[in-house]
């Protein structure tokens, strides 16, 4: 369960197959919605007016209005089965899938927009994170240990960062704006990708139309010995 960002008087609780919206000030249930599928992911929209739920077992993404207490739209696709993460940023829903990379849907119009592909060969996307300092960028961590920064318009790779030897399990932005990643290799890496704008330490790879910038590792901390 979590509290919508714009209001501390309301709480959204997530059940196995349903969600409930509570008025904490009056101790009342505003509404509950039965999804009809298991809920593996539940993400608030940036305006806190919508919640997006994802079911890995059913291959379903459901958008629910917190204003009207009803399902706005529902999308099912074979590619959504086994989804590993879900992200809402702006008007986009990003779905990390085993077979099709990161699929992108419109939050409000319920249409497929495109997908984000890892350069240099396919790998399972395992973690998604929005860049709060740049609304057009998202971070994607992969099973192979690579972290990519994508520009969502026009859906191209900005940076490709290699520093892990195992699956990426966590992505987080520090207050400084730097990205920290953690993986199955028992390492946490703090990335200084901002240096890559005008840094001689960056390696440019011109093997694709969008030049890939391999960001430098700022520091490494071993989580486990």
PyMOL commands that set and color helices and strands:
alter all, ss='L'
color gray80, all
select helices_A, chain A and resi 78-80+193-197
alter helices_A, ss='H'
color red, helices_A
select strands_A, chain A and resi 10-14+18-23+28-34+41-44+50-55+60-65+70-76+85-89+92-97+101-106+112-116+125-130+137-142+146-151+156-162+168-173+179-183+187-191+203-205+212-214+217-222
alter strands_A, ss='S'
color yellow, strands_A
deselect
rebuild
show_as cartoon
